[in-house]
Amino acid sequence: MDRGEGCEIHENAYWDLQTYLGLRENLAVNEGARSFIHESSRKRTPLGHAHREHVRDLSIEQIREMYRQAVSRLLDRVADTEEFFRAGIVAIDITESDPFTGDRAGHEDEIIGTKEKTDEYAYQWATIQLVGNAVPIVLDARPVRKGDTRKEIVEDLLDSAEATVHVDNVLMDREFDSQNILEMISQRGLSYVVPKRMQTSEKAQAKRLLKRGKDRYETDRKFHLADNEWHSTTLIYRRKENSEHTDHRQYSVFMTNRKSGLLSEYGYQWEIESGYKSIKRFMGATTSKDFGLRFFYFAFACLLYSIWRAVDLLVQVQLTGEYEHSPIVTADNMLTLVKKETGIG
């Protein structure tokens, strides 16, 4: 933070306050700042309005750079453990805030709607996260604005992730099933598994499989890119167990540029959705329409989540010599640890 000279309140007090907000559900900054005065061990702490003003002064790029630096330090800490390097799988996805119910005039490029194409509006954020056997650290986050293409989002997040960790495989939801995105990933030497939205040809194939009673089917496919350029991929049809449907909807279609065994890894994609639920628990409450402030709250929540999961990794390795994905350190445990180490309430 650039607060000029002669500031009486230490910069870390602002980070302490944001952590305090994040470790309590739905706590807004004004109320949180009043409570923080009594619970902090610091002599001087920021007031709510001062905290907001300093956060608003940060640009999106400044927030992202601060986040990447913090995650880099976190990765350096967990990199000492063998368990951290067991997988190079990342998942990319987009999440959204609770539906926005106020007047979005002047903010139409930022409060852009929901992924389900309803008549509601919401802020959207994209992240890239380690999944699989690795500790589920959120490597980077970025806001999603009107006009941002899915390819731009994926390329940006992969650039950031590959500058930090080794990446082998990329998992994404079906909203990223564009052949141009898949080609870009292949050109980087990475593998991918992405579910495909079923068009007429896929529905027809699924109907034939259903008629034949086949549970699985693979076929190579080329998708047109431009002029004489094509993207080659493999389509894998898989019949869902205990499906509620009786027609072709029993089947899901996945695309991959590697051997079909990678399909089993797609199950790790749910981890990013599960992570979003915890991340949102770490977010401070706000009604502000300031885009930078909103993103800062989300990014800081991603950092708290990542710290929690990194602490859990270190504790598990210390106690058992192994890392099981299900955490033994709860979010409440982390609150106790933070309070003990920092005096944050």
C-alpha positions in Angstrom: 0.0 0.0 0.0 1.2 3.5 -0.9 0.1 5.5 2.1 2.7 8.3 2.1 5.1 9.1 4.9 4.3 9.7 8.6 1.5 7.1 8.9 0.9 6.1 12.5 -0.9 2.9 11.8 1.4 0.1 10.5 0.5 -1.4 7.1 0.3 -4.8 8.6 -2.6 -3.6 10.7 -4.6 -3.4 7.5 -3.8 -6.9 6.5 -4.6 -8.1 10.1 -8.0 -6.4 9.9 -8.8 -8.0 6.5 -7.7 -11.4 8.0 -10.0 -10.7 10.9 -12.9 -10.0 8.6 -12.2 -13.1 6.5 -12.1 -15.5 9.5 -15.6 -14.5 10.5 -18.6 -15.1 8.3 -20.4 -12.1 6.8 -18.6 -9.5 8.9 -18.5 -6.0 7.3 -15.5 -3.7 7.7 -17.1 -1.0 9.8 -18.4 -3.5 12.4 -15.3 -5.6 12.2 -13.0 -2.6 12.7 -14.8 -1.7 15.9 -14.4 -5.2 17.3 -10.9 -5.4 16.1 -9.9 -2.5 18.3 -10.6 -4.6 21.3 -9.3 -7.9 20.1 -6.1 -6.9 18.4 -2.8 -6.7 20.3 -1.9 -3.6 18.3 -2.0 -0.1 19.9 -3.5 1.5 16.8 -5.8 -0.2 14.3 -7.5 1.3 11.2 -11.1 2.4 11.1 -13.5 0.9 8.6 -13.6 3.8 6.3 -9.8 4.2 6.2 -9.4 0.5 5.4 -11.9 0.8 2.5 -10.2 3.9 1.1 -6.7 2.3 1.1 -8.0 -0.9 -0.5 -9.8 1.1 -3.2 -6.5 2.8 -4.1 -5.2 -0.5 -5.2 -5.5 -1.4 -8.9 -6.6 -4.8 -10.1 -3.0 -5.5 -11.4 -1.6 -4.4 -8.0 -3.9 -6.8 -6.2 -3.0 -9.6 -8.5 0.7 -9.0 -8.2 0.5 -8.9 -4.4 -1.5 -12.1 -4.5 1.1 -13.9 -6.7 3.9 -12.8 -4.5 2.1 -14.1 -1.4 1.3 -17.4 -3.1 5.0 -17.7 -4.2 6.1 -17.4 -0.6 3.5 -19.9 0.4 4.7 -22.4 -2.2 8.3 -21.9 -1.2 7.3 -23.0 2.3 5.4 -26.2 1.3 8.0 -27.0 -1.5 10.2 -28.5 1.2 7.8 -31.5 1.4 7.9 -34.3 -1.1 4.1 -34.5 -1.1 3.8 -31.1 -2.8 5.4 -32.4 -6.0 3.2 -35.4 -6.5 1.0 -33.9 -9.2 1.0 -31.3 -11.9 -2.7 -31.0 -12.4 -4.5 -27.7 -12.4 -8.2 -26.8 -12.6 -9.6 -23.6 -14.1 -13.1 -22.4 -13.4 -15.2 -19.3 -12.9 -17.3 -18.6 -9.8 -19.7 -15.8 -9.1 -20.8 -13.8 -6.1 -24.3 -13.8 -4.7 -26.8 -12.3 -7.2 -26.6 -8.5 -7.2 -30.0 -6.9 -6.4 -29.1 -3.2 -6.5 -28.8 -0.6 -9.3 -25.9 -1.6 -11.6 -26.0 1.6 -13.7 -22.5 2.5 -14.6 -21.2 -1.0 -13.6 -22.7 -3.1 -16.5 -19.2 -4.2 -17.6 -18.4 -5.6 -14.1 -21.8 -6.9 -12.8 -22.3 -9.1 -15.8 -24.8 -11.8 -15.1 -24.7 -15.4 -14.0 -23.2 -18.6 -15.5 -26.6 -20.2 -15.7 -27.9 -17.5 -18.1 -30.7 -16.4 -15.8 -32.1 -12.8 -15.6 -29.9 -12.2 -12.5 -26.6 -10.3 -12.3 -23.4 -11.0 -10.3 -19.7 -10.3 -10.1 -17.6 -13.1 -11.6 -14.1 -14.3 -10.7 -11.8 -16.9 -12.4 -9.2 -18.9 -10.6 -6.6 -21.6 -11.3 -6.0 -24.1 -8.6 -3.8 -27.1 -7.9 -5.9 -30.3 -7.7 -5.4 -34.0 -7.5 -3.0 -35.3 -4.9 -1.4 -31.8 -4.5 -2.4 -29.4 -1.8 -5.2 -27.4 -3.3 -3.6 -23.9 -3.4 -5.2 -21.2 -5.5 -2.3 -20.2 -7.8 -4.0 -17.1 -9.2 -7.3 -15.2 -9.5 -8.6 -12.6 -11.8 -11.9 -10.7 -12.3 -14.1 -11.4 -15.3 -15.4 -8.4 -17.1 -17.9 -8.1 -20.0 -16.0 -8.8 -23.2 -13.3 -11.0 -21.7 -13.1 -14.2 -23.8 -12.7 -17.6 -22.2 -9.5 -18.1 -24.2 -8.0 -14.8 -22.8 -8.9 -15.9 -19.2 -7.4 -19.4 -19.6 -4.2 -18.1 -21.3 -3.7 -15.5 -18.6 -4.2 -17.9 -15.7 -1.9 -20.6 -17.3 0.8 -18.0 -17.9 0.7 -17.2 -14.2 0.6 -20.8 -13.0 3.4 -22.0 -15.2 5.6 -19.2 -14.0 5.1 -20.6 -10.5 4.7 -24.4 -10.6 5.2 -27.3 -13.1 1.9 -28.0 -14.9 1.1 -31.2 -16.9 -2.6 -31.5 -17.1 -5.5 -28.9 -17.3 -9.0 -29.6 -16.2 -11.9 -27.3 -17.1 -15.7 -27.2 -17.2 -17.7 -27.4 -20.4 -17.9 -23.6 -20.8 -14.3 -23.8 -21.9 -14.9 -26.4 -24.6 -13.9 -24.1 -27.5 -11.5 -25.7 -30.0 -9.4 -22.5 -29.9 -8.8 -22.9 -26.2 -8.0 -26.6 -26.6 -5.5 -25.8 -29.4 -3.8 -23.2 -27.3 -3.4 -25.7 -24.4 -2.0 -28.3 -26.8 0.5 -25.8 -28.3 1.8 -25.3 -24.7 2.6 -29.0 -24.5 -0.1 -29.6 -21.9 -2.8 -32.2 -21.8 -6.5 -31.4 -21.1 -9.7 -33.1 -20.1 -12.8 -31.0 -20.8 -16.5 -32.1 -21.0 -18.2 -31.2 -24.3 -21.5 -29.6 -24.8 -23.6 -32.1 -26.8 -24.5 -30.8 -30.2 -26.6 -32.6 -32.9 -23.8 -35.1 -33.9 -23.0 -36.0 -30.3 -26.6 -36.5 -29.4 -27.0 -38.8 -32.5 -24.0 -40.8 -31.5 -25.2 -41.1 -27.9 -28.6 -42.4 -29.2 -26.8 -45.1 -31.2 -24.7 -46.2 -28.2 -27.8 -46.4 -26.1 -29.5 -48.6 -28.7 -26.4 -50.9 -28.8 -26.2 -50.9 -25.0 -22.6 -49.6 -24.9 -21.3 -47.8 -21.8 -18.2 -46.3 -23.4 -17.0 -45.2 -26.8 -14.0 -43.3 -28.2 -13.5 -41.6 -31.5 -11.0 -39.2 -32.9 -12.3 -35.8 -34.1 -10.9 -32.8 -35.9 -12.4 -29.3 -35.2 -11.9 -26.4 -37.6 -9.8 -23.5 -36.4 -9.1 -21.3 -39.4 -8.4 -21.8 -43.1 -6.7 -25.2 -43.3 -6.0 -25.4 -39.6 -7.6 -28.1 -37.5 -7.5 -29.2 -33.9 -7.3 -33.0 -33.3 -8.8 -34.4 -30.2 -10.4 -37.6 -28.8 -14.1 -37.7 -27.9 -14.9 -40.1 -25.1 -18.6 -41.0 -24.5 -19.3 -42.4 -21.0 -22.6 -43.6 -19.7 -23.4 -42.3 -16.3 -24.2 -44.8 -13.6 -27.7 -44.5 -12.0 -28.7 -41.7 -14.4 -32.1 -40.1 -13.9 -32.5 -40.1 -17.6 -33.6 -42.9 -20.0 -32.5 -41.3 -23.3 -29.2 -40.1 -24.8 -28.8 -37.8 -21.8 -27.4 -40.8 -19.9 -24.1 -40.1 -21.7 -21.5 -37.4 -21.1 -18.9 -36.5 -23.7 -15.3 -35.6 -22.8 -12.5 -34.3 -25.0 -8.8 -35.0 -24.4 -5.6 -34.8 -26.3 -3.9 -37.6 -24.4 -4.7 -41.2 -23.6 -8.2 -41.9 -22.3 -6.9 -42.9 -18.9 -6.7 -39.2 -18.1 -10.5 -39.2 -17.9 -10.3 -40.5 -14.4 -8.5 -37.4 -13.4 -11.5 -35.2 -14.3 -13.0 -36.2 -11.0 -10.5 -33.8 -9.4 -12.4 -30.9 -11.1 -15.0 -31.0 -8.3 -12.3 -29.9 -5.9 -12.3 -26.4 -7.3 -16.1 -26.2 -6.8 -15.7 -27.4 -3.2 -12.9 -24.9 -2.7 -15.1 -22.0 -3.8 -17.6 -22.8 -1.0 -14.8 -22.5 1.6 -13.3 -19.4 -0.1 -16.6 -17.6 0.1 -16.7 -18.4 3.8 -13.4 -16.4 4.2 -14.8 -13.3 2.4 -15.5 -10.2 4.3 -19.0 -8.8 3.7 -19.6 -5.6 1.6 -22.3 -3.9 -0.3 -19.9 -1.6 -2.2 -20.0 -1.6 -6.0 -16.3 -0.7 -6.2 -14.8 -3.4 -8.5 -11.3 -3.3 -7.1 -12.6 -3.6 -3.5 -14.8 -6.5 -4.5 -11.9 -8.3 -6.2 -9.6 -7.6 -3.3 -12.1 -9.3 -0.9 -12.3 -12.4 -3.2 -8.5 -12.6 -3.7 -7.8 -12.2 0.0 -10.3 -15.0 0.7 -8.4 -17.2 -1.8 -5.2 -16.5 0.0 -6.7 -17.4 3.4 -8.1 -20.6 1.9 -4.7 -21.5 0.4 -2.9 -20.8 3.7 -5.3 -23.0 5.5 -4.7 -25.9 3.1 -1.0 -25.4 3.2 -1.0 -25.4 7.0 -3.0 -28.6 6.9 -0.4 -30.2 4.6 2.5 -29.3 6.9 0.6 -30.5 10.0 -0.3 -33.8 8.3 3.3 -34.5 7.1 4.6 -33.6 10.6 2.2 -35.9 12.4 1.9 -38.8 10.0 4.6 -38.4 7.4 1.9 -38.5 4.7 -0.7 -36.2 3.1 -4.3 -37.2 2.8 -6.5 -34.9 0.9 -9.2 -34.6 3.5 -8.0 -31.9 5.9 -7.4 -32.6 9.6 -6.9 -29.0 10.4 -10.3 -27.3 10.2 -10.9 -23.6 9.3 -11.8 -23.1 13.0 -8.5 -24.7 14.0 -6.7 -22.2 11.7 -8.5 -19.3 13.4 -7.1 -20.5 16.7 -3.6 -20.8 15.2 -3.7 -17.4 13.7 -5.0 -15.8 16.9 -2.2 -17.5 18.9 0.6 -16.4 16.4 -0.6 -12.9 15.6 -3.0 -11.8 18.3 -5.8 -11.4 15.7 -8.9 -12.2 17.6 
